[in-house]
Amino acid sequence: MPDSNDLLKLQAEHEPVRIRERLLGRRTYNYLGDAVLGAIDGCVTTFAVIAGAIGAGFSSGVAIVLGFANLVADGFSMAVSNFHNTKSQRELVDKARRMELHHIDTIPEGEREEIRQIFSHKGFQGDVLEKIVDVITQDRQLWVETMIREELGLQTDGPQPLLAALATFVAFMLIGLIPLLPFLVSDIKPERAFTISIFVAGLVFFMIGTVKGHVIQGSRMKSGMETLLTGGGAAVLAYLVGYWLRETYGIL
């Protein structure tokens, strides 16, 4: 049960004026999810590359080169992939919008019947159902947007591809750089730098996970531990592969 303060806040948010402001206000896409995804992947892949290099017995210089190469290449690749993914989603919605407009112009009664059946399945009947159909089909834009959401199951409000890609790339670069920082200190031995990197990366994994938990409105502790285990598991595998290659093939 919510406490009294939470209940009062919840009631205030559901006052008619606040509801109207919220529904009529301009909806903006939250790019935090794109940034969290980029941050997780940046830290996981960069630290895994470092772990593999140290496991293979390479020097700090090699770990830095491999780490930075991965950081830039993977960050760019992930940003481009996110750009094309979000762009494809927007193009899909635009295509669906043009198709529905054509259908409305060509077979309006058929499209009216689709609206009727959509809301009939939601439990509306009789005069109320016919009123809903009339109201929706009198507004061409509302008609089209309703068909896109209800018939095709597409979201008409989506991210800007360039901004989504930028959020992913920046987060990937900034967070992915963190495990490399100990190796940039010239007077620290690779093993010592790797030990520091382990603790720093572990902390970063957990913190990113808690942010992810906040984004999805779940348990921050659970999400933090899941991300920590995922990132740690990837690093352990990379280290073991590097160590195995060194021992088996004498890679130095």
Phi and psi restraints in degrees (value plus and minus 20) as a CYANA .aco file:
   2 PRO   PHI     -89.7   -49.7
   2 PRO   PSI     129.6   169.6
   3 ASP   PHI     -96.2   -56.2
   3 ASP   PSI     157.0   197.0
   4 SER   PHI     -83.3   -43.3
   4 SER   PSI     -58.9   -18.9
   5 ASN   PHI     -85.8   -45.8
   5 ASN   PSI     -62.8   -22.8
   6 ASP   PHI     -84.2   -44.2
   6 ASP   PSI     -58.3   -18.3
   7 LEU   PHI     -85.8   -45.8
   7 LEU   PSI     -63.1   -23.1
   8 LEU   PHI     -84.2   -44.2
   8 LEU   PSI     -60.0   -20.0
   9 LYS   PHI     -84.7   -44.7
   9 LYS   PSI     -62.1   -22.1
  10 LEU   PHI     -84.6   -44.6
  10 LEU   PSI     -60.8   -20.8
  11 GLN   PHI     -85.3   -45.3
  11 GLN   PSI     -60.2   -20.2
  12 ALA   PHI     -83.8   -43.8
  12 ALA   PSI     -57.6   -17.6
  13 GLU   PHI     -89.1   -49.1
  13 GLU   PSI     -37.6     2.4
  14 HIS   PHI    -129.7   -89.7
  14 HIS   PSI       0.0    40.0
  15 GLU   PHI     -88.8   -48.8
  15 GLU   PSI     127.4   167.4
  16 PRO   PHI     -71.6   -31.6
  16 PRO   PSI     -61.7   -21.7
  17 VAL   PHI     -85.6   -45.6
  17 VAL   PSI     -64.3   -24.3
  18 ARG   PHI     -85.8   -45.8
  18 ARG   PSI     -59.2   -19.2
  19 ILE   PHI     -82.5   -42.5
  19 ILE   PSI     -63.4   -23.4
  20 ARG   PHI     -83.4   -43.4
  20 ARG   PSI     -63.6   -23.6
  21 GLU   PHI     -82.0   -42.0
  21 GLU   PSI     -60.0   -20.0
  22 ARG   PHI     -89.6   -49.6
  22 ARG   PSI     -61.6   -21.6
  23 LEU   PHI     -93.9   -53.9
  23 LEU   PSI     -54.2   -14.2
  24 LEU   PHI    -108.8   -68.8
  24 LEU   PSI     -33.2     6.8
  25 GLY   PHI     -88.7   -48.7
  25 GLY   PSI     137.2   177.2
  26 ARG   PHI     -90.7   -50.7
  26 ARG   PSI     106.7   146.7
  27 ARG   PHI    -104.6   -64.6
  27 ARG   PSI     111.0   151.0
  28 THR   PHI    -139.6   -99.6
  28 THR   PSI     120.7   160.7
  29 TYR   PHI     -97.5   -57.5
  29 TYR   PSI     117.9   157.9
  30 ASN   PHI    -113.1   -73.1
  30 ASN   PSI      96.2   136.2
  31 TYR   PHI    -109.5   -69.5
  31 TYR   PSI     -10.6    29.4
  32 LEU   PHI     -83.2   -43.2
  32 LEU   PSI     -56.7   -16.7
  33 GLY   PHI     -81.8   -41.8
  33 GLY   PSI     -60.2   -20.2
  34 ASP   PHI     -84.9   -44.9
  34 ASP   PSI     -59.7   -19.7
  35 ALA   PHI     -87.4   -47.4
  35 ALA   PSI     -61.7   -21.7
  36 VAL   PHI     -82.5   -42.5
  36 VAL   PSI     -63.4   -23.4
  37 LEU   PHI     -81.4   -41.4
  37 LEU   PSI     -64.7   -24.7
  38 GLY   PHI     -84.4   -44.4
  38 GLY   PSI     -59.5   -19.5
  39 ALA   PHI     -85.1   -45.1
  39 ALA   PSI     -64.7   -24.7
  40 ILE   PHI     -81.1   -41.1
  40 ILE   PSI     -69.8   -29.8
  41 ASP   PHI     -85.0   -45.0
  41 ASP   PSI     -57.8   -17.8
  42 GLY   PHI     -82.5   -42.5
  42 GLY   PSI     -65.8   -25.8
  43 CYS   PHI     -90.5   -50.5
  43 CYS   PSI     -61.6   -21.6
  44 VAL   PHI     -83.2   -43.2
  44 VAL   PSI     -73.0   -33.0
  45 THR   PHI     -89.5   -49.5
  45 THR   PSI     -60.3   -20.3
  46 THR   PHI     -86.3   -46.3
  46 THR   PSI     -64.4   -24.4
  47 PHE   PHI     -87.3   -47.3
  47 PHE   PSI     -53.8   -13.8
  48 ALA   PHI     -85.0   -45.0
  48 ALA   PSI     -60.1   -20.1
  49 VAL   PHI     -83.1   -43.1
  49 VAL   PSI     -64.3   -24.3
  50 ILE   PHI     -81.1   -41.1
  50 ILE   PSI     -65.2   -25.2
  51 ALA   PHI     -81.4   -41.4
  51 ALA   PSI     -61.5   -21.5
  52 GLY   PHI     -83.9   -43.9
  52 GLY   PSI     -61.2   -21.2
  53 ALA   PHI     -85.2   -45.2
  53 ALA   PSI     -63.4   -23.4
  54 ILE   PHI     -89.2   -49.2
  54 ILE   PSI     -59.2   -19.2
  55 GLY   PHI     -81.0   -41.0
  55 GLY   PSI     -52.9   -12.9
  56 ALA   PHI    -100.7   -60.7
  56 ALA   PSI     -25.5    14.5
  57 GLY   PHI      64.3   104.3
  57 GLY   PSI      -0.3    39.7
  58 PHE   PHI     -96.3   -56.3
  58 PHE   PSI     142.5   182.5
  59 SER   PHI     -98.1   -58.1
  59 SER   PSI     151.7   191.7
  60 SER   PHI     -81.5   -41.5
  60 SER   PSI     -56.5   -16.5
  61 GLY   PHI     -81.1   -41.1
  61 GLY   PSI     -62.8   -22.8
  62 VAL   PHI     -85.9   -45.9
  62 VAL   PSI     -62.3   -22.3
  63 ALA   PHI     -80.6   -40.6
  63 ALA   PSI     -59.2   -19.2
  64 ILE   PHI     -86.0   -46.0
  64 ILE   PSI     -66.1   -26.1
  65 VAL   PHI     -81.2   -41.2
  65 VAL   PSI     -69.5   -29.5
  66 LEU   PHI     -83.4   -43.4
  66 LEU   PSI     -60.9   -20.9
  67 GLY   PHI     -83.7   -43.7
  67 GLY   PSI     -66.8   -26.8
  68 PHE   PHI     -88.7   -48.7
  68 PHE   PSI     -58.4   -18.4
  69 ALA   PHI     -80.7   -40.7
  69 ALA   PSI     -64.1   -24.1
  70 ASN   PHI     -85.4   -45.4
  70 ASN   PSI     -61.1   -21.1
  71 LEU   PHI     -78.5   -38.5
  71 LEU   PSI     -69.2   -29.2
  72 VAL   PHI     -92.2   -52.2
  72 VAL   PSI     -69.2   -29.2
  73 ALA   PHI     -86.3   -46.3
  73 ALA   PSI     -67.2   -27.2
  74 ASP   PHI     -89.2   -49.2
  74 ASP   PSI     -58.4   -18.4
  75 GLY   PHI     -82.2   -42.2
  75 GLY   PSI     -64.3   -24.3
  76 PHE   PHI     -85.6   -45.6
  76 PHE   PSI     -63.5   -23.5
  77 SER   PHI     -81.3   -41.3
  77 SER   PSI     -63.7   -23.7
  78 MET   PHI     -87.0   -47.0
  78 MET   PSI     -59.3   -19.3
  79 ALA   PHI     -84.7   -44.7
  79 ALA   PSI     -63.0   -23.0
  80 VAL   PHI     -83.7   -43.7
  80 VAL   PSI     -61.7   -21.7
  81 SER   PHI     -81.7   -41.7
  81 SER   PSI     -62.7   -22.7
  82 ASN   PHI     -85.8   -45.8
  82 ASN   PSI     -58.6   -18.6
  83 PHE   PHI     -79.7   -39.7
  83 PHE   PSI     -69.5   -29.5
  84 HIS   PHI     -88.6   -48.6
  84 HIS   PSI     -53.7   -13.7
  85 ASN   PHI     -85.0   -45.0
  85 ASN   PSI     -70.1   -30.1
  86 THR   PHI     -87.9   -47.9
  86 THR   PSI     -55.1   -15.1
  87 LYS   PHI     -84.7   -44.7
  87 LYS   PSI     -60.2   -20.2
  88 SER   PHI     -84.5   -44.5
  88 SER   PSI     -58.7   -18.7
  89 GLN   PHI     -83.6   -43.6
  89 GLN   PSI     -62.2   -22.2
  90 ARG   PHI     -86.6   -46.6
  90 ARG   PSI     -59.9   -19.9
  91 GLU   PHI     -85.4   -45.4
  91 GLU   PSI     -56.1   -16.1
  92 LEU   PHI     -83.9   -43.9
  92 LEU   PSI     -62.3   -22.3
  93 VAL   PHI     -86.0   -46.0
  93 VAL   PSI     -62.1   -22.1
  94 ASP   PHI     -82.4   -42.4
  94 ASP   PSI     -61.4   -21.4
  95 LYS   PHI     -84.2   -44.2
  95 LYS   PSI     -62.3   -22.3
  96 ALA   PHI     -83.8   -43.8
  96 ALA   PSI     -58.1   -18.1
  97 ARG   PHI     -83.4   -43.4
  97 ARG   PSI     -64.5   -24.5
  98 ARG   PHI     -84.0   -44.0
  98 ARG   PSI     -59.1   -19.1
  99 MET   PHI     -84.4   -44.4
  99 MET   PSI     -64.1   -24.1
 100 GLU   PHI     -87.3   -47.3
 100 GLU   PSI     -57.3   -17.3
 101 LEU   PHI     -81.7   -41.7
 101 LEU   PSI     -60.8   -20.8
 102 HIS   PHI     -83.8   -43.8
 102 HIS   PSI     -61.8   -21.8
 103 HIS   PHI     -84.8   -44.8
 103 HIS   PSI     -61.0   -21.0
 104 ILE   PHI     -82.8   -42.8
 104 ILE   PSI     -60.6   -20.6
 105 ASP   PHI     -91.1   -51.1
 105 ASP   PSI     -51.9   -11.9
 106 THR   PHI    -110.2   -70.2
 106 THR   PSI     -66.8   -26.8
 107 ILE   PHI    -151.3  -111.3
 107 ILE   PSI      47.9    87.9
 108 PRO   PHI     -78.8   -38.8
 108 PRO   PSI     -57.5   -17.5
 109 GLU   PHI     -88.1   -48.1
 109 GLU   PSI     -54.9   -14.9
 110 GLY   PHI     -85.6   -45.6
 110 GLY   PSI     -59.0   -19.0
 111 GLU   PHI     -90.0   -50.0
 111 GLU   PSI     -53.7   -13.7
 112 ARG   PHI     -83.5   -43.5
 112 ARG   PSI     -60.5   -20.5
 113 GLU   PHI     -85.6   -45.6
 113 GLU   PSI     -55.2   -15.2
 114 GLU   PHI     -83.7   -43.7
 114 GLU   PSI     -63.1   -23.1
 115 ILE   PHI     -80.8   -40.8
 115 ILE   PSI     -63.0   -23.0
 116 ARG   PHI     -80.0   -40.0
 116 ARG   PSI     -65.6   -25.6
 117 GLN   PHI     -92.5   -52.5
 117 GLN   PSI     -53.8   -13.8
 118 ILE   PHI     -78.5   -38.5
 118 ILE   PSI     -68.3   -28.3
 119 PHE   PHI    -101.5   -61.5
 119 PHE   PSI     -40.4    -0.4
 120 SER   PHI     -86.5   -46.5
 120 SER   PSI     -58.2   -18.2
 121 HIS   PHI     -89.3   -49.3
 121 HIS   PSI     -38.2     1.8
 122 LYS   PHI    -105.5   -65.5
 122 LYS   PSI     -23.2    16.8
 123 GLY   PHI      87.2   127.2
 123 GLY   PSI     -20.6    19.4
 124 PHE   PHI    -103.0   -63.0
 124 PHE   PSI     121.6   161.6
 125 GLN   PHI    -162.5  -122.5
 125 GLN   PSI     146.9   186.9
 126 GLY   PHI      38.8    78.8
 126 GLY   PSI    -158.4  -118.4
 127 ASP   PHI     -84.0   -44.0
 127 ASP   PSI     -55.5   -15.5
 128 VAL   PHI     -83.1   -43.1
 128 VAL   PSI     -63.6   -23.6
 129 LEU   PHI     -82.0   -42.0
 129 LEU   PSI     -65.3   -25.3
 130 GLU   PHI     -86.2   -46.2
 130 GLU   PSI     -53.9   -13.9
 131 LYS   PHI     -85.5   -45.5
 131 LYS   PSI     -61.9   -21.9
 132 ILE   PHI     -81.1   -41.1
 132 ILE   PSI     -65.2   -25.2
 133 VAL   PHI     -80.4   -40.4
 133 VAL   PSI     -64.2   -24.2
 134 ASP   PHI     -83.4   -43.4
 134 ASP   PSI     -64.7   -24.7
 135 VAL   PHI     -83.6   -43.6
 135 VAL   PSI     -65.6   -25.6
 136 ILE   PHI     -87.0   -47.0
 136 ILE   PSI     -65.0   -25.0
 137 THR   PHI     -97.8   -57.8
 137 THR   PSI     -29.0    11.0
 138 GLN   PHI    -100.1   -60.1
 138 GLN   PSI     -39.4     0.6
 139 ASP   PHI    -129.6   -89.6
 139 ASP   PSI      88.4   128.4
 140 ARG   PHI     -78.7   -38.7
 140 ARG   PSI     -64.3   -24.3
 141 GLN   PHI     -86.6   -46.6
 141 GLN   PSI     -64.3   -24.3
 142 LEU   PHI     -81.9   -41.9
 142 LEU   PSI     -59.3   -19.3
 143 TRP   PHI     -79.2   -39.2
 143 TRP   PSI     -70.4   -30.4
 144 VAL   PHI     -83.8   -43.8
 144 VAL   PSI     -67.6   -27.6
 145 GLU   PHI     -83.3   -43.3
 145 GLU   PSI     -55.4   -15.4
 146 THR   PHI     -85.6   -45.6
 146 THR   PSI     -61.8   -21.8
 147 MET   PHI     -85.0   -45.0
 147 MET   PSI     -59.3   -19.3
 148 ILE   PHI     -83.6   -43.6
 148 ILE   PSI     -63.5   -23.5
 149 ARG   PHI     -97.0   -57.0
 149 ARG   PSI     -67.2   -27.2
 150 GLU   PHI    -102.9   -62.9
 150 GLU   PSI     -60.4   -20.4
 151 GLU   PHI    -104.9   -64.9
 151 GLU   PSI     -65.3   -25.3
 152 LEU   PHI    -115.1   -75.1
 152 LEU   PSI     -34.7     5.3
 153 GLY   PHI      50.5    90.5
 153 GLY   PSI       8.8    48.8
 154 LEU   PHI    -121.7   -81.7
 154 LEU   PSI     128.5   168.5
 155 GLN   PHI    -113.0   -73.0
 155 GLN   PSI     103.1   143.1
 156 THR   PHI    -102.0   -62.0
 156 THR   PSI     -39.6     0.4
 157 ASP   PHI    -120.6   -80.6
 157 ASP   PSI      92.4   132.4
 158 GLY   PHI    -158.2  -118.2
 158 GLY   PSI     155.4   195.4
 159 PRO   PHI     -95.6   -55.6
 159 PRO   PSI     137.2   177.2
 160 GLN   PHI     -97.6   -57.6
 160 GLN   PSI     105.0   145.0
 161 PRO   PHI     -73.5   -33.5
 161 PRO   PSI     -63.4   -23.4
 162 LEU   PHI     -86.3   -46.3
 162 LEU   PSI     -61.4   -21.4
 163 LEU   PHI     -88.9   -48.9
 163 LEU   PSI     -58.0   -18.0
 164 ALA   PHI     -84.0   -44.0
 164 ALA   PSI     -63.0   -23.0
 165 ALA   PHI     -85.3   -45.3
 165 ALA   PSI     -60.8   -20.8
 166 LEU   PHI     -85.0   -45.0
 166 LEU   PSI     -63.0   -23.0
 167 ALA   PHI     -81.6   -41.6
 167 ALA   PSI     -61.2   -21.2
 168 THR   PHI     -84.7   -44.7
 168 THR   PSI     -66.5   -26.5
 169 PHE   PHI     -85.8   -45.8
 169 PHE   PSI     -66.5   -26.5
 170 VAL   PHI     -82.8   -42.8
 170 VAL   PSI     -65.2   -25.2
 171 ALA   PHI     -84.7   -44.7
 171 ALA   PSI     -60.3   -20.3
 172 PHE   PHI     -80.1   -40.1
 172 PHE   PSI     -67.3   -27.3
 173 MET   PHI     -87.7   -47.7
 173 MET   PSI     -66.0   -26.0
 174 LEU   PHI     -86.3   -46.3
 174 LEU   PSI     -68.1   -28.1
 175 ILE   PHI     -96.7   -56.7
 175 ILE   PSI     -56.3   -16.3
 176 GLY   PHI     -86.6   -46.6
 176 GLY   PSI     -42.9    -2.9
 177 LEU   PHI     -92.9   -52.9
 177 LEU   PSI     -47.1    -7.1
 178 ILE   PHI     -77.1   -37.1
 178 ILE   PSI     -68.0   -28.0
 179 PRO   PHI     -83.1   -43.1
 179 PRO   PSI     -38.4     1.6
 180 LEU   PHI    -104.3   -64.3
 180 LEU   PSI     -40.2    -0.2
 181 LEU   PHI     -76.9   -36.9
 181 LEU   PSI     -63.0   -23.0
 182 PRO   PHI     -80.6   -40.6
 182 PRO   PSI     -48.3    -8.3
 183 PHE   PHI     -97.7   -57.7
 183 PHE   PSI     -33.5     6.5
 184 LEU   PHI    -102.4   -62.4
 184 LEU   PSI     -30.9     9.1
 185 VAL   PHI    -103.0   -63.0
 185 VAL   PSI      94.1   134.1
 186 SER   PHI     -85.1   -45.1
 186 SER   PSI     -51.2   -11.2
 187 ASP   PHI    -113.6   -73.6
 187 ASP   PSI      -6.3    33.7
 188 ILE   PHI    -124.0   -84.0
 188 ILE   PSI     111.2   151.2
 189 LYS   PHI     -88.7   -48.7
 189 LYS   PSI     134.5   174.5
 190 PRO   PHI     -75.4   -35.4
 190 PRO   PSI     -62.6   -22.6
 191 GLU   PHI     -83.9   -43.9
 191 GLU   PSI     -60.6   -20.6
 192 ARG   PHI     -87.8   -47.8
 192 ARG   PSI     -62.8   -22.8
 193 ALA   PHI     -82.8   -42.8
 193 ALA   PSI     -57.7   -17.7
 194 PHE   PHI     -87.3   -47.3
 194 PHE   PSI     -59.3   -19.3
 195 THR   PHI     -81.2   -41.2
 195 THR   PSI     -65.6   -25.6
 196 ILE   PHI     -82.6   -42.6
 196 ILE   PSI     -62.3   -22.3
 197 SER   PHI     -81.7   -41.7
 197 SER   PSI     -56.0   -16.0
 198 ILE   PHI     -80.8   -40.8
 198 ILE   PSI     -69.4   -29.4
 199 PHE   PHI     -85.6   -45.6
 199 PHE   PSI     -62.8   -22.8
 200 VAL   PHI     -84.7   -44.7
 200 VAL   PSI     -66.2   -26.2
 201 ALA   PHI     -84.4   -44.4
 201 ALA   PSI     -59.6   -19.6
 202 GLY   PHI     -80.4   -40.4
 202 GLY   PSI     -62.7   -22.7
 203 LEU   PHI     -83.7   -43.7
 203 LEU   PSI     -61.9   -21.9
 204 VAL   PHI     -84.7   -44.7
 204 VAL   PSI     -63.7   -23.7
 205 PHE   PHI     -76.0   -36.0
 205 PHE   PSI     -67.1   -27.1
 206 PHE   PHI     -85.1   -45.1
 206 PHE   PSI     -63.0   -23.0
 207 MET   PHI     -85.4   -45.4
 207 MET   PSI     -60.3   -20.3
 208 ILE   PHI     -82.4   -42.4
 208 ILE   PSI     -61.2   -21.2
 209 GLY   PHI     -81.1   -41.1
 209 GLY   PSI     -60.1   -20.1
 210 THR   PHI     -85.5   -45.5
 210 THR   PSI     -56.4   -16.4
 211 VAL   PHI     -85.0   -45.0
 211 VAL   PSI     -62.1   -22.1
 212 LYS   PHI     -80.4   -40.4
 212 LYS   PSI     -61.5   -21.5
 213 GLY   PHI     -81.0   -41.0
 213 GLY   PSI     -57.2   -17.2
 214 HIS   PHI     -86.0   -46.0
 214 HIS   PSI     -60.9   -20.9
 215 VAL   PHI     -82.5   -42.5
 215 VAL   PSI     -64.0   -24.0
 216 ILE   PHI    -109.5   -69.5
 216 ILE   PSI     -16.2    23.8
 217 GLN   PHI      38.4    78.4
 217 GLN   PSI      22.2    62.2
 218 GLY   PHI    -135.1   -95.1
 218 GLY   PSI    -182.5  -142.5
 219 SER   PHI     -94.0   -54.0
 219 SER   PSI     100.6   140.6
 220 ARG   PHI     -88.7   -48.7
 220 ARG   PSI     -60.0   -20.0
 221 MET   PHI     -83.9   -43.9
 221 MET   PSI     -65.9   -25.9
 222 LYS   PHI     -83.0   -43.0
 222 LYS   PSI     -65.0   -25.0
 223 SER   PHI     -84.6   -44.6
 223 SER   PSI     -58.6   -18.6
 224 GLY   PHI     -83.6   -43.6
 224 GLY   PSI     -63.1   -23.1
 225 MET   PHI     -88.4   -48.4
 225 MET   PSI     -58.8   -18.8
 226 GLU   PHI     -82.1   -42.1
 226 GLU   PSI     -64.2   -24.2
 227 THR   PHI     -86.8   -46.8
 227 THR   PSI     -59.1   -19.1
 228 LEU   PHI     -81.5   -41.5
 228 LEU   PSI     -64.8   -24.8
 229 LEU   PHI     -87.6   -47.6
 229 LEU   PSI     -58.4   -18.4
 230 THR   PHI     -84.9   -44.9
 230 THR   PSI     -69.7   -29.7
 231 GLY   PHI     -85.1   -45.1
 231 GLY   PSI     -62.2   -22.2
 232 GLY   PHI     -84.2   -44.2
 232 GLY   PSI     -59.1   -19.1
 233 GLY   PHI     -83.1   -43.1
 233 GLY   PSI     -62.6   -22.6
 234 ALA   PHI     -83.0   -43.0
 234 ALA   PSI     -60.7   -20.7
 235 ALA   PHI     -87.0   -47.0
 235 ALA   PSI     -61.4   -21.4
 236 VAL   PHI     -82.2   -42.2
 236 VAL   PSI     -64.8   -24.8
 237 LEU   PHI     -80.7   -40.7
 237 LEU   PSI     -64.8   -24.8
 238 ALA   PHI     -83.1   -43.1
 238 ALA   PSI     -61.6   -21.6
 239 TYR   PHI     -83.1   -43.1
 239 TYR   PSI     -64.8   -24.8
 240 LEU   PHI     -84.7   -44.7
 240 LEU   PSI     -58.7   -18.7
 241 VAL   PHI     -83.5   -43.5
 241 VAL   PSI     -66.0   -26.0
 242 GLY   PHI     -81.3   -41.3
 242 GLY   PSI     -63.4   -23.4
 243 TYR   PHI     -84.0   -44.0
 243 TYR   PSI     -62.6   -22.6
 244 TRP   PHI     -83.4   -43.4
 244 TRP   PSI     -62.8   -22.8
 245 LEU   PHI     -83.5   -43.5
 245 LEU   PSI     -59.8   -19.8
 246 ARG   PHI     -84.2   -44.2
 246 ARG   PSI     -65.6   -25.6
 247 GLU   PHI     -92.0   -52.0
 247 GLU   PSI     -53.5   -13.5
 248 THR   PHI    -102.5   -62.5
 248 THR   PSI     -62.7   -22.7
 249 TYR   PHI    -132.3   -92.3
 249 TYR   PSI     -17.8    22.2
 250 GLY   PHI      47.5    87.5
 250 GLY   PSI      13.4    53.4
 251 ILE   PHI     -93.0   -53.0
 251 ILE   PSI     109.0   149.0
